[in-house]
């Protein structure tokens, strides 16, 4: 691994007092830095049996309420979240030698938000949401292709509505950590956490 570049230090005095505002600042910089898929977000969950699981999804919203993504509510991740609504997300922007981690509770997006996002998707993705019984075992790919053909026939000449089992989830952060690579592995780590009055406290962590 190449040594870290001598990036400017990440100082408490330079970051936004609100973690989601700071995230949006870094996210915009990551998008302009030219790295692949800056919106790729790993989501870690723990299900009813206690087994952890992690996968990548695409971030679809980052506002003061948290980090939003969309999925089949019958998928493995959604089943985990239904059993244990605590989860964690992480981003890595290698071009900038930055990471962001957050942990908190996951809530379901409003039907209106899910409808609006679903309507913005490409038709083939809309049909795919109906065709795929996400995370279930299937015999082979022909099962998917047959189901897709059925959905194409079902919705031929009509708009594709959002499946009732598909929609948005939002991680509401209790902690958010910003990591900036520095030489000698003396990286900068700033963590936001809520205090007893629900105000954000910024703490520096040893690397």
N, C-alpha and C positions, 0 to 999 in steps of 0.2 A: 504494500500500500504506500502511495506517495506521501511524503510528509505534508502536514497541514500548511496551508499558506498563512502568511502573517496578516490575517484579517484584522480590521479594527476591533477593539474590545467591545463586548456586549455589556454595557453599563446600566445599572439601575436608573440612573438619571436620564438615559436616552430612550427608554422604552415607554410605551403608553401605559397609563395606570390601569387600563382595562385590557385583559388578556385577549379578548376576541378582536379588539381594534389592533393590537399588536400582531395577532395572527394574520389579519387581512393585509397589513403592511408587508409582512414577510411573504405572504402568498402572492401578492402582486409582484414583488421583486423576483420570486421564483418563476413566475410565468414569463417575465421579461428576460430571465437569464438563459432561456433556451434549453433547459433540461427536459428530459422526457416525462410526460404525464405528471406535472406538478400537483394535479388533483388526486393522484393515487394515494389512498388512505388505508392503512391496515386497521382492521377492527378485531379486537380480541374479546372473546366472550368466555363465560364458564357456565356450563349447563347444569341441569339438576343433579347429574352424577358426579360433578366436581372436575370433569375433564376439561382443560382449557382448549380453546380452538381459535385460530387466527386466519384471516383471509384479507385480500385487498378488494376494496370497492372504490367507486369514484365519488369524491366529495361533490355534493350538489348545492350546498349552501353553507355559509359561515357568517352568521349574524350574532347579535348580542345574546340570542337564545342558545347558541351552540352550533354543532357540526351536523349537517343533514345529509342523509343518503337514502336510497330507495332500494326496495327488495321485495321478494315474495314473502308474505307473512307466514308461510308454511315452510320456509327454508330452514336449514340447520341453524343459521345465526339467529333467525327470528324465534325459533323454538327455545334456543339458549336464553335469549333476552326475556322471553315470556316467563321462564323459570327463575331467572336471576337478572334483573334489569340493570345491574352494574356492569360496565364495560370500559374498555380503553381504546384509544385510537392513536396512531402515530403517522408522521410524515417524514420523509427523508428527501432533501434536495441536495444531491451530491455536488452539483456545480457550485453551490454556495457554501458547501460543508456545513449544512444546517439540518437540524431535526426539531420537530415539535411533537410532544406527547401530551395527551390529555386523558383524564379519567373522570367518570361520573355516572349519572343515571341516564338510561335511555328512555325516551318517551315517544309515543306515536304521533306523527304529524296529523294535522287536521285533514279531513276528507277533501276540503277545498284546495289545500296545498297539494295533496296527492293528485287530485283531478287535473289541476293546472299543469303540473310537471308532466303527467302522463300524456296530456294533449300536445305537449311540445316535442315529444319523442318521434323519431322516424316511424313510419307505419310498420316496417319490418320488425322494429323493436317492440312495438305495441302488440303485434301478432305473436311475437316470441314470448311475451309475458303470459299470454293465454296458453301457448303450446307447451311450455316447459313446467313440469311439476318439480320444481327446483329441489335438489338434494335427494330425491327418491331414486332408488335403483331401477334402471331400465335395461332391457335385453340388449339393445344395440341402437345405433344412430337412426335406423329406419323408424323406430318408434317416434322420435322427435319429428322426423320428416313427415310421417303420416299425420301426426297431430297438427303440424303447421299447415298441411294441405287442408285439413278439416277446418281450421280457423280461417284460412283464406276463403274457403267456400262459405262459411258461416257469415262472415262480415263483408262479402263481396258487394261493392257499390255503396257501402255504408261506413260511417265513422266507427272506429274501434273504441269502445268504452273501456274504462279502467276496470280490470278484474277486482272484485271485492276483496280478494286475498292479497292484493299487491298495493304497496304504498310507501310512504316515507317514515323514517325513524330519525330521531335527533338525539345526539349525545349532549346532555347538559353538563358542562364541565364543573367539577369541584376543584380540580387542580389542572393547571396547564404549565408545561415546562418548555422553555426555549433553550436550545443547545447550539452553540456556535463553536466550530472547530478552531483550535489555536495551536501554535507550534509546541512541541515537547509534550503533547497530550495534556497540557494544562488548559483544557477547554473551558469555555464560559457556559454556565448553566444557571438560568434564572427560572425560579418556580413561582407561579401565582397560586395562592390558596385562599379560601374563605376563612376569615376569623370568626370569633363567636358572635360578631355583629353582622355577619354576612358581607363584610367589606373585603376587598381583595388585598392581600398582603404579598409583597414580593420578597423572596428569599433567594440568596445565592447558595448553590450547592457545590461542594467539592467535586471535581471531575473524577 
